Amino acid sequence: MAEKGLNGYSLSNISEKNYYYDRMMRYNNFFREKINHNGINTYTIKPYHILWPVPENAIASNSRGRINQNLGYPGADQNVPALEVEQ
């Protein structure tokens, strides 16, 4: 849906609004009802969980360029815009 721009989803904001998150909130009571286990709410989900975090060692060991962290995870505030190359 994001690739086709359906129902308000888009690839440009997939970390903020996506079908995966909306479906999980609709059909999975662990997330929707905030089920507690031993007094701790261990079942949480956010829209950015559609993507995994980029491992810190992958970001740090890349000396020839810049790998950005996926939005929502620690380190994403240090992301830099992608280079634009004219062809």
C-alpha positions in Angstrom: 0.0 0.0 0.0 2.8 2.4 0.8 4.5 1.8 -2.6 1.2 2.5 -4.4 0.2 5.4 -2.1 -3.0 3.8 -1.0 -5.1 4.7 2.1 -2.7 7.5 3.2 0.4 5.3 3.3 3.6 6.2 1.5 7.2 5.2 1.5 8.3 8.6 2.6 6.6 8.3 6.0 6.6 4.5 6.5 8.2 4.9 9.9 5.4 7.1 11.1 2.3 5.5 9.4 2.1 2.0 7.9 -0.4 -0.8 7.4 1.6 -3.3 9.6 1.2 -1.0 12.7 -2.4 -0.3 12.0 -3.2 -4.0 11.5 -1.3 -5.0 14.7 -3.2 -2.4 16.7 -6.5 -3.5 15.3 -6.2 -7.3 15.7 -3.6 -8.0 18.4 -5.0 -7.4 21.9 -1.5 -7.5 23.4 -0.7 -4.2 21.8 -4.2 -2.7 21.7 -5.1 -3.4 25.3 -1.5 -2.9 26.7 -1.4 -6.2 28.5 0.7 -6.2 31.7 3.0 -9.1 32.8 4.0 -8.9 36.4 3.0 -5.2 36.5 5.1 -4.3 33.5 3.7 -3.4 30.1 6.0 -5.6 28.0 3.9 -5.6 24.9 4.3 -2.3 23.0 4.7 -1.4 19.4 5.3 1.8 17.5 5.0 2.5 13.8 8.8 2.6 13.3 9.0 -1.1 14.4 8.2 -2.0 10.8 12.0 -1.6 10.3 14.8 -3.0 12.5 17.5 -0.8 13.9 20.8 -0.6 11.9 23.5 -2.2 14.2 25.8 0.4 15.7 28.9 -1.5 14.6 27.7 -1.3 10.9 27.3 2.5 11.2 30.6 3.0 13.0 32.7 0.6 10.8 31.6 2.3 7.5 34.5 4.6 6.9 33.8 5.4 3.3 30.3 6.8 3.7 27.4 7.4 6.0 24.8 4.8 7.0 21.8 6.4 8.7 19.9 4.9 11.5 16.2 4.0 10.8 13.9 6.7 12.2 12.6 6.1 15.7 15.7 4.4 17.0 18.5 6.0 19.0 21.0 7.7 16.8 18.4 8.7 14.1 18.8 12.3 15.3 22.3 12.3 13.8 21.1 11.2 10.3 22.3 13.2 7.4 20.5 13.7 4.1 21.4 11.4 1.2 23.8 12.8 -1.4 22.1 13.9 -4.6 23.9 13.1 -7.8 23.0 14.7 -11.0 23.0 12.4 -14.0 
